[in-house]
């Protein structure tokens, strides 16, 4: 992920944490990320794309982590369950914010 995309995602989640009961605007994100609107639109079409990319990166992380564990091959479901629970614990604050937001 590029430095700019990371800054945009971090800005979005920081704003969501500060203002989780109202809609976040692209202007707020760009100010917080210290990028201009054109730069935002070079990377994302909308705020939904920021959220979607974050979610996709977490699915990729889940898959990577599942297959890095030392489990017998016939216990794939156990591996998925173990990693999924770890990730929910690690990202619970962000998940809670996303579920409570108007995003």
N, C-alpha and C positions, 0 to 999 in steps of 0.2 A: 504494500500500500504506500502511496506517495505521502510525502510530508504534508502536503496541502490537504489531501483527503483525510488524513489522520487529524489535522487541526480542525477541519470542518466537523468531523464526527465528535471529537472531544468537545467542541463548542456547543454542538447540539445537545449532547448529554449533560453538560454543565448547566445549560439554560433550562433543560427539562427538569433537572434537580432543583433549580432555583424557583421555577415557575410551573410546576407539574400540573396545575389545574387550568392552564390556559394554553392556547395555541402559540407555538413558536414561529416567528417569521424568518424568512431568508435574510432579511436585513439584520436582524438580531444575530443570527448565526455568523454572517460575514463580518460584522463588527467584532464579535467575540473571537473569531478565528483570525482576525486581522488580514482578511482577504477581501477583494471587491466582488461585487455581484457577478461580473463577467467570469471571474475565476471560478466561482461556485458553479455557474452554468457550464463551464468547460468540463466539469467533473460529474455533475448531477443535473438531472432535469427537474427534480423536485425534492422536497424534504423526505417524501416517501422513498425515494431512491437511496437516501442516506441510511434510512432504517433498513431497507431491503439489503443493501450491501453489508451492513453490520450483521444482520441475521444470516446471510449467506456465509460470511466469514466464520461465524460461530458453528454452522453446520460443517464446514470444512475442517474446523478445529476439532469438532467432535469425532469425525471420521478418522482424522490423523491420530488422535489420542487413543481411540478404540483399537486401532491396529498396531499401536506401539506397546500395548500391554502384553505381558506374558501370561496368557491363558491358553488352555487346550483349545484346539480349533473348533471343537463341538460346543464351546461355551460363548459363542458370539453374542447371544442375547444377554448373558451376564455381563460381558465387557461393555456392551452398549449401556446397560442399566447403571453400571458403576460410574462410567464417564459422564453420562447424562446427569446423574445426581451430583457429581463433583462440579460440573459446569453450572448447574442451577444454583448451587451454593456460592460459587465464585461470582456469578453475575446476578445474584438475586436483587440487588439494588437497582440495576438497570432494568431488569425484567419487571420489577414492581413499578418503576416509573413509566415504562412503556405501557403497561396494562392500565395504569391510572390516567394516562394522558389523553388528550383529544387528538393525538397524532393519527 
